[in-house]
Amino acid sequence: MVTLLCLVAWRLLGQIPVTQVTAGFMMYRVQSLGGSGFFVAIGPNSLPFSAYSVGYEGIGPYVEALIVMSLIAAISSRVKAMAGDTQGRLSLARWTRALAMVLAAGQAYGLTVLYQNTNPPVFGLFDWFTRLAVCLELAGGTAIMILLADALDEFGLGFGNGALIFYALGPLGSEVHRIADYFASTPSVEALYRPLALWAAFTLGLTVAGVAVLLAVRSVPSPPTRAGRKAAPTELRLLMPGVLRPPQFAIAVLFLPTIVANYYGVQWFVANWGPYGPSFWLDAAYLFIYAGLVVLAALFVAAYDDRILPMPSHLRTHVTRLALISGLLLSLAVVAAPVANHLLSRPVGEIIPLNGAEVLLTVAMILITARAIEGHRAVAPFTASPSGLP
């Protein structure tokens, strides 16, 4: 019941846009979505401002704070010591929440600048007091999501992953509404089933492959004991760095040039820096850099996980190899699959984009939650990240 109430509260927060959203943007947003579905509770018009809501914007800084604290744990012996006892973990959780609020304030200011320069602008002209009010509101959304995630962990089926569950469900909920509206507003049977069949092939294929990769392990022979007896082999996860951190690191680095270009008014770069711009070579460069950053981040994540909980020397070579394989698999899932779906589905009709990092993270969270309900507890560092992130 608590889990259901938390999900309902999360759904309601997705309906609350931040203040100061201009009437012109509201009209543009509703009209650009097209159609209202069977009724307003189903189609995308029921979530016209979800990307600008306090819930959607609020959960991101908390997840980023979890990632940053896992990085600090890799290089700080004091933080590692704190994670070793109950009182230390509580103190570490408080620091994580405080960092989330700081990141939320910084993100809020950046969003007020970024959204003010959209066409049409999301926000109108700001004085300092109005900007402060919007920043406080966005930071308040993070505080609410922290409380909601903690409630899901303590009283529901969060099992310590409440923040990540909400983070994974965000894009999933939006696309479910979009697909429902697509069924209601399609002009013909052919227009309905051709794009839907192509999307299903990509999404279901990625889901099946994701389950296989997430559950796959590599059995590594152990060296014989001093008595000469043959030791039991060690099982290493195939996806050693997890599904969250490598893409998150890559996106953060890729977004930095956009922030700089937007600050200096280089709108051409802001409009073209992405996978679907008008310049083929710039699109190719973006995708190549994106995939390369995912692979490098996967190797980095595996390396700093080893710093948190060092593993036996005979496993390190295998871990590095598995991290490289993980990075390549992640780059296929979060870079290649969505772009291929976009290019193939555009000629046949509607583009339904849910088949990338969102699917993989959602599948991971469902598997983690289902196994936790069954009583499974991951053992670090061989079967899970010691930082606790998937």
Steps between C-alpha positions, in 0.01 A plus 500: 500500500783740585667424168176575315452828690859604421445431131174698504677790668779483239235503225333806652832685524540446126185709453632806684705729273729760647361852528573774247446272197374739231152467352651499150714199582203320657293547184790395276567192712139379501451564126829336401406178678200459272176333602373429849475122489183319606472757777740727677609241758657276236658707224815710530284805566459356850876556546569806286754647740650188659851597385453834679339362816641511853508120515680442170757771562530416869618138490803562275717686758442225759621231259797717403585545870498121544743466209729775632509347848592163349791673327609663825484162671748369243766754594427572866592248769290701750185462287568128457531471879171686543327247273616216724261554795138599551570842651750579224252402229240732652752785501595418140132506401462845655800631307355350182169680554677827575704464181178426308353831618814690394491332157127574477562871559773510235288304253203726568695813411635337184149396395362850547770625262463214250120500484490876467680470166274237341263585215242578624658569841382279785545789743442870449737778595639456852594744769723367775210430738298302244805295404565427868139388549523255207837368622358441848199323351719267294722431802184431701407237241827323576425511875156346437648226281760420769220453753298292254798279409586446868137408573506245217825354637394484864133406475454371144676286241791735433770285666740794499437584133200731537666799335615288206154347458342845465785607272441198274120535496506863380553445126309172514182672622521769233540249219210284621276807469643580159438146370141511635437822311659354187250212506212746537601753235657290222332566164517141366583142592819510292608823666440333837670163463808566286668746737374307802640171368839659436504659845398169662782318321758745636354534849421133562834399351681741731294379798580133437866578435507721810366223724756257356791741548392606849475140622805365313810409701854394410642208694871556577714209631657570839866418574556183704526532876825454691401142568480444127124465497300637213303809611148577384479735199396864546205642308537852362213700355518554126372856543755600764449883497119480516253682276473841666840654556681468162216659294447761773867601495499511119189720481642738762817550295308536172271762650785725612562652152128579475508687830806700391355574155167606649677728749696675222202513265628252240151382405616321184698254710215457751258420217731257317692319777314170516432178311224630269629836375522616135876439474590135440862540609410684819240233582756226435758678718245532781413129486864392477594714802191379690583132441867556584413677825268215601781245448754715688254561783433126528874434540525783754202374704647150522835646608363714782271220618821302549634789712196481729520123547825360357467164333756219470778559250407201283161665426617845395585409141159340457327802655672740259404281205139474621487877555605555138235255379245671726583840352457369146166338589379817670603714203295271274199526732502871582659645183457271200152351565309830549663662197433195280137496614469873424647470150296191409167607649501855359426385140210275608323751727500587867827479696458335842833555675478277810776247431834602648638585839144540634408140417827358631480690829132413546570131436791511745286657774218247444750211525666646811163556670364156405813324627494706821138393560615140458766557766805534276776723632784600268853427621757767411729533315451198276126514433415865570658841530626563854357851471150348483414651158375273222 
